[in-house]
Amino acid sequence: MFERFTKKARAVVTQAQEEARTLRHDQVGPGHLLLALTAVEGIASRALAVHLPDTDGLRALVRTEIDGLDPDALASIGIDLTAVREATEAAFGEGALDRGGKGGRGHLRFTSEAKKALELSLRVAIKNGHKFICDGHILLALLMLPQSAPVRALERSGADLDALRGTTLQEITAEAA
């Protein structure tokens, strides 16, 4: 399957590992793939920028979803998660609240959900008659995982997922032509 990945799609997979390392996570999940899609210039980052001009805000939401914290629930009891993170990092350094995984340079395993997203990207490509898998196909695959961190973060950011799908597919089709 990976032989069909374009250079951009391969860059996304590599960047997802870097995102996981930066957060000191010991596995790569679908949230890391979405973070990578915002970081690697390509079809997905352009489509995301059209529908979510504040990709920094999206990145913060994805990190929150990966960590499994609900800022709204915490806010309802008077806890501002952003303020807690900022105060903790000011006192103890950047990333102090991130999980204490390996964070090393070795290969990080992909979670079953991340593997499923990469497999779905192949199905999306085949369904649309493409002989390649690009970063846009990875984004479309992530959108097919309804309870995943990426979808929850996109929904919380106010993204119109159907419009995002449409824009992404248009970008892929235009680039393939």
Secondary structure, 3 states (H helix, E strand, C coil): CHHHECHHHHHHHHHHHHHHHHCCCCEECHHHHHHHHHHCCCHHHHHHHHHCCCHHHHHHHHHHHHHCCCHHHHHHCCCCHHHHHHHHHHHHCCCCCCCCCCCCCCCCEECHHHHHHHHHHHHHHHHCCCCCECHHHHHHHHCCCCCCHHHHHHHHCCCCHHHHHHHHHHHHHHHHC
